[in-house]
Amino acid sequence: MLYMVVERFKEGAAPAIYRRVRDKGRMLPEGLEYVSSWVDLDFKTCYQLTEVRS
């Protein structure tokens, strides 16, 4: 099953979030797999597509 996660960043928070992902990985729960993601041009909203295999 696919899930769409919409994450809204506070003003100026995107660099710290990307740094954490670079340093620690995506830190997804077991069984949840990253498929794809994209952000808007202002780096205020991130859309992530994830999948759980059943």
LODRENLUM-577931 format. One record per residue: y, z, x of N, C-alpha, C in turn. Coordinates in nm, 3 decimals, decimal comma. Each point is the difference from the previous one (the first is absolute). Layout:
BEGIN
<pt n_py="Y" n_pz="Z" n_px="X" ca_py="Y" ca_pz="Z" ca_px="X" c_py="Y" c_pz="Z" c_px="X"/>
...
end
This chain:
BEGIN
<pt n_py="-0,116" n_pz="0,000" n_px="0,084" ca_py="0,116" ca_pz="0,000" ca_px="-0,084" c_py="0,123" c_pz="0,000" c_px="0,089"/>
<pt n_py="0,098" n_pz="-0,082" n_px="-0,034" ca_py="0,125" ca_pz="-0,009" ca_px="0,075" c_py="0,105" c_pz="0,092" c_px="-0,062"/>
<pt n_py="0,082" n_pz="0,059" n_px="0,086" ca_py="0,111" ca_pz="0,084" ca_px="-0,043" c_py="0,127" c_pz="-0,048" c_px="0,066"/>
<pt n_py="0,109" n_pz="-0,001" n_px="-0,077" ca_py="0,132" ca_pz="-0,031" ca_px="0,055" c_py="0,077" c_pz="0,131" c_px="0,009"/>
<pt n_py="0,043" n_pz="0,034" n_px="0,120" ca_py="0,079" ca_pz="0,121" ca_px="0,023" c_py="0,143" c_pz="-0,045" c_px="0,027"/>
<pt n_py="0,095" n_pz="0,058" n_px="-0,072" ca_py="0,141" ca_pz="-0,030" ca_px="0,021" c_py="0,065" c_pz="0,127" c_px="0,056"/>
<pt n_py="0,053" n_pz="-0,012" n_px="0,119" ca_py="0,061" ca_pz="0,115" ca_px="0,068" c_py="0,148" c_pz="-0,029" c_px="0,020"/>
<pt n_py="0,084" n_pz="0,093" n_px="-0,041" ca_py="0,144" ca_pz="-0,015" ca_px="0,016" c_py="0,046" c_pz="0,093" c_px="0,113"/>
<pt n_py="0,068" n_pz="-0,060" n_px="0,097" ca_py="0,048" ca_pz="0,076" ca_px="0,116" c_py="0,140" c_pz="0,053" c_px="-0,026"/>
<pt n_py="0,027" n_pz="0,120" n_px="0,049" ca_py="0,136" ca_pz="0,052" ca_px="-0,002" c_py="0,082" c_pz="-0,080" c_px="0,101"/>
<pt n_py="0,128" n_pz="-0,003" n_px="-0,019" ca_py="0,091" ca_pz="-0,074" ca_px="0,089" c_py="-0,025" c_pz="0,039" c_px="0,146"/>
<pt n_py="-0,029" n_pz="-0,098" n_px="0,083" ca_py="-0,019" ca_pz="0,022" ca_px="0,143" c_py="-0,135" c_pz="0,057" c_px="0,041"/>
<pt n_py="-0,093" n_pz="0,019" n_px="-0,094" ca_py="-0,129" ca_pz="0,064" ca_px="0,032" c_py="-0,103" c_pz="-0,098" c_px="0,056"/>
<pt n_py="0,018" n_pz="-0,128" n_px="-0,021" ca_py="-0,102" ca_pz="-0,099" ca_px="0,039" c_py="-0,038" c_pz="0,007" c_px="0,148"/>
<pt n_py="0,094" n_pz="0,011" n_px="0,094" ca_py="-0,041" ca_pz="0,003" ca_px="0,141" c_py="-0,096" c_pz="0,115" c_px="0,032"/>
<pt n_py="0,026" n_pz="0,119" n_px="-0,053" ca_py="-0,088" ca_pz="0,114" ca_px="0,025" c_py="-0,138" c_pz="-0,022" c_px="-0,061"/>
<pt n_py="-0,005" n_pz="-0,061" n_px="-0,117" ca_py="-0,128" ca_pz="-0,027" ca_px="-0,066" c_py="-0,080" c_pz="-0,101" c_px="0,080"/>
<pt n_py="0,063" n_pz="-0,107" n_px="0,046" ca_py="-0,071" ca_pz="-0,100" ca_px="0,080" c_py="-0,045" c_pz="0,059" c_px="0,134"/>
<pt n_py="0,078" n_pz="0,090" n_px="0,057" ca_py="-0,038" ca_pz="0,066" ca_px="0,125" c_py="-0,125" c_pz="0,085" c_px="-0,022"/>
<pt n_py="-0,005" n_pz="0,073" n_px="-0,111" ca_py="-0,118" ca_pz="0,083" ca_px="-0,031" c_py="-0,124" c_pz="-0,086" c_px="-0,017"/>
<pt n_py="0,014" n_pz="-0,113" n_px="-0,071" ca_py="-0,115" ca_pz="-0,091" ca_px="-0,020" c_py="-0,046" c_pz="-0,055" c_px="0,134"/>
<pt n_py="0,093" n_pz="-0,034" n_px="0,087" ca_py="-0,036" ca_pz="-0,051" ca_px="0,133" c_py="-0,075" c_pz="0,107" c_px="0,080"/>
<pt n_py="0,047" n_pz="0,124" n_px="-0,007" ca_py="-0,057" ca_pz="0,108" ca_px="0,080" c_py="-0,130" c_pz="0,057" c_px="-0,057"/>
<pt n_py="-0,009" n_pz="0,011" n_px="-0,133" ca_py="-0,113" ca_pz="0,069" ca_px="-0,062" c_py="-0,088" c_pz="-0,089" c_px="-0,087"/>
<pt n_py="0,038" n_pz="-0,126" n_px="-0,016" ca_py="-0,074" ca_pz="-0,088" ca_px="-0,089" c_py="0,044" c_pz="0,021" c_px="-0,145"/>
<pt n_py="-0,069" n_pz="-0,063" n_px="-0,092" ca_py="0,040" ca_pz="0,005" ca_px="-0,141" c_py="-0,039" c_pz="0,130" c_px="-0,070"/>
<pt n_py="-0,092" n_pz="0,075" n_px="0,057" ca_py="-0,043" ca_pz="0,129" ca_px="-0,055" c_py="-0,041" c_pz="-0,010" c_px="-0,147"/>
<pt n_py="-0,083" n_pz="-0,100" n_px="-0,031" ca_py="-0,049" ca_pz="-0,019" ca_px="-0,137" c_py="-0,120" c_pz="0,090" c_px="-0,026"/>
<pt n_py="-0,017" n_pz="0,042" n_px="-0,125" ca_py="-0,119" ca_pz="0,079" ca_px="-0,034" c_py="-0,128" c_pz="-0,080" c_px="0,026"/>
<pt n_py="-0,108" n_pz="0,069" n_px="0,026" ca_py="-0,129" ca_pz="-0,065" ca_px="0,022" c_py="-0,037" c_pz="-0,085" c_px="-0,121"/>
<pt n_py="-0,044" n_pz="-0,123" n_px="0,025" ca_py="-0,040" ca_pz="-0,090" ca_px="-0,108" c_py="0,110" c_pz="-0,093" c_px="-0,047"/>
<pt n_py="0,124" n_pz="0,028" n_px="0,037" ca_py="0,113" ca_pz="-0,085" ca_px="-0,038" c_py="0,033" c_pz="-0,091" c_px="0,118"/>
<pt n_py="0,001" n_pz="-0,130" n_px="-0,023" ca_py="0,025" ca_pz="-0,096" ca_px="0,107" c_py="0,133" c_pz="-0,071" c_px="-0,020"/>
<pt n_py="0,073" n_pz="-0,015" n_px="0,109" ca_py="0,126" ca_pz="-0,074" ca_px="0,000" c_py="-0,032" c_pz="-0,149" c_px="-0,012"/>
<pt n_py="0,074" n_pz="-0,072" n_px="-0,087" ca_py="-0,018" ca_pz="-0,144" ca_px="-0,015" c_py="0,123" c_pz="-0,073" c_px="0,054"/>
<pt n_py="0,119" n_pz="0,037" n_px="-0,049" ca_py="0,122" ca_pz="-0,067" ca_px="0,040" c_py="0,120" c_pz="0,084" c_px="-0,042"/>
<pt n_py="0,116" n_pz="-0,029" n_px="0,058" ca_py="0,122" ca_pz="0,067" ca_px="-0,044" c_py="0,121" c_pz="-0,086" c_px="0,035"/>
<pt n_py="0,108" n_pz="0,026" n_px="-0,068" ca_py="0,126" ca_pz="-0,067" ca_px="0,028" c_py="0,113" c_pz="0,089" c_px="-0,048"/>
<pt n_py="0,118" n_pz="-0,019" n_px="0,058" ca_py="0,118" ca_pz="0,078" ca_px="-0,038" c_py="0,111" c_pz="-0,095" c_px="-0,043"/>
<pt n_py="0,094" n_pz="0,053" n_px="-0,078" ca_py="0,114" ca_pz="-0,081" ca_px="-0,039" c_py="0,094" c_pz="-0,015" c_px="0,121"/>
<pt n_py="0,097" n_pz="-0,085" n_px="-0,011" ca_py="0,087" ca_pz="-0,031" ca_px="0,114" c_py="0,086" c_pz="0,118" c_px="0,044"/>
<pt n_py="0,023" n_pz="0,097" n_px="-0,088" ca_py="0,081" ca_pz="0,117" ca_px="0,033" c_py="-0,084" c_pz="0,116" c_px="0,054"/>
<pt n_py="-0,131" n_pz="-0,018" n_px="0,011" ca_py="-0,093" ca_pz="0,106" ca_px="0,043" c_py="0,012" c_pz="0,125" c_px="-0,086"/>
<pt n_py="0,020" n_pz="-0,021" n_px="-0,130" ca_py="0,008" ca_pz="0,112" ca_px="-0,094" c_py="-0,127" c_pz="0,015" c_px="-0,082"/>
<pt n_py="-0,075" n_pz="-0,110" n_px="-0,018" ca_py="-0,122" ca_pz="0,004" ca_px="-0,080" c_py="-0,113" c_pz="-0,069" c_px="0,075"/>
<pt n_py="-0,114" n_pz="0,069" n_px="0,007" ca_py="-0,120" ca_pz="-0,054" ca_px="0,064" c_py="-0,107" c_pz="-0,018" c_px="-0,107"/>
<pt n_py="-0,063" n_pz="-0,115" n_px="-0,001" ca_py="-0,109" ca_pz="-0,031" ca_px="-0,092" c_py="-0,128" c_pz="-0,007" c_px="0,082"/>
<pt n_py="-0,099" n_pz="0,078" n_px="-0,038" ca_py="-0,126" ca_pz="0,002" ca_px="0,074" c_py="-0,115" c_pz="-0,034" c_px="-0,094"/>
<pt n_py="-0,086" n_pz="-0,087" n_px="0,046" ca_py="-0,121" ca_pz="-0,034" ca_px="-0,074" c_py="-0,117" c_pz="0,068" c_px="0,072"/>
<pt n_py="-0,073" n_pz="0,083" n_px="-0,074" ca_py="-0,115" ca_pz="0,071" ca_px="0,055" c_py="-0,122" c_pz="-0,027" c_px="-0,087"/>
<pt n_py="-0,117" n_pz="0,029" n_px="0,055" ca_py="-0,123" ca_pz="-0,028" ca_px="-0,074" c_py="-0,100" c_pz="0,114" c_px="0,016"/>
<pt n_py="-0,069" n_pz="0,029" n_px="-0,109" ca_py="-0,112" ca_pz="0,094" ca_px="0,001" c_py="-0,122" c_pz="-0,079" c_px="-0,040"/>
<pt n_py="-0,100" n_pz="0,001" n_px="0,086" ca_py="-0,124" ca_pz="-0,071" ca_px="-0,031" c_py="-0,093" c_pz="0,094" c_px="-0,076"/>
<pt n_py="-0,056" n_pz="-0,052" n_px="-0,109" ca_py="-0,090" ca_pz="0,086" ca_px="-0,078" c_py="-0,144" c_pz="-0,043" c_px="0,015"/>
end
